[in-house]
């Protein structure tokens, strides 16, 4: 993973998921993009391809839980809506809230 120099906007390269641990047919396989962040005592994962999120006590657990949640989201769907994501970045801005 690499981050850019701008402290308020970071870019990350996401590693593809290993196909050996994925269920289902390889012809249906899609690369899931996600972000992970800390919220109190949990790590929260948000899928960037579909509106699904999950959490866990560790980053690894949060990602595994997200993977399972996304697979359940697509279960039984013949042509589910899946948005391919590239060039993902995470930014931070100040707001008056």
Secondary structure, DSSP 8 states (H G I E B T S, - for coil): ----S-TTEEE-------GGG--S-GGG-----EEEEEETTEEEEEESSSS-EEEESSHHHHHHHHHHHHHHHHTT-SS-------S-EEE------
